[in-house]
């Protein structure tokens, strides 16, 4: 943004930013049925944690059951979904 003069100054290279957590996207879940719905309180916001065995959604007659620990990232509201497009991503924590 400095190159287009939206911000001024020189970055302070002595400050180090640290993240509370770092996540790795592991999977994108694609919409394959118009009868998709999040269940059990999942899909309300990003970074909702899930555990192995949790059912996070139902798509048609298929239950989406997690086989590992992780979080849901960027869940879409039903009115923003499109057939064949991701309705959310799954991620796992890689750094604490």
N, C-alpha and C positions, 0 to 999 in steps of 0.2 A: 504494500500500500504506500510505502514511502516513494517508490519509483513513479507513482502517479500523483504524488503530493497530497494524498488524503490525510497522512499523518506526518508529523515532523519529528526531528530529533534523531539521536543515534541510539540504537538498542543498547541496553546495559547488559553486556555479556557476563558480568560478574554474578548476576542473579540467575539462579537455577530454578526452573519450575519443576515441581514434582507432582506426579499424579497419585491420587489415593489408590487407584486400581488401574490395571491395564488389562484389556480384554482382547481376545482373538476371535474374530468371526469364524465360526466353524461350519455353518450350514445356512442356506436360504430355503425357506419353505414356500413352495409355489402353490398358487391357487389352482386346484384341479377340479373343483366342483362348486356350483353356485350355492350349495347348501352348507358352506363353511361357517363355523362359529367357534370362537374361543369359549372355553368352559372353565369351571372351577375358579373363577376370578382372574384368570390369566388374560393378557391382552389389553389391560387397562392402561399400562404405561411401559416405558422402556426400562430395562434392567430389572425386571421382575425375575427373581430367582426361582429355579425349579430344581427338583431332585429326581434321581432315577425312579421310574415308576409313575411319575406324575402324568396325568392326561391333561394336555394344555388346550386341545382343540378337537373338534369333530368335523370331518370333511366327507359329506355323503354318509356312508356307513362305516367309514374308516376312522378309528380313534388315533390321534397323534399322541403317542406315549413316549416320554423321554427315557433314554437308556443311560444317561449320564447327568452329571450336575452342570448347571450353567445358568444363563440368563436369556430372556427374550429381549431382542433389540428392535426398535422401530416397528412396533406392531401397527398395522393399518386398520382404520375404521372400515366397516363393511362398505360404506359408500365410496371409499377410495380404492377399493380393490378392483383388479382386472384379471380375467381368466388368463392363466399362464404366467402371471407376474408374481413376484414375492409378496406375501402378506405379512411376513416378519423374517427376522434373522435370528439365529441362535449363536451364542458366544460363550466362551469359557474364560475364566479369570486366569491370567498367566503371570501376573505380578501383583504383590500386595504391598 
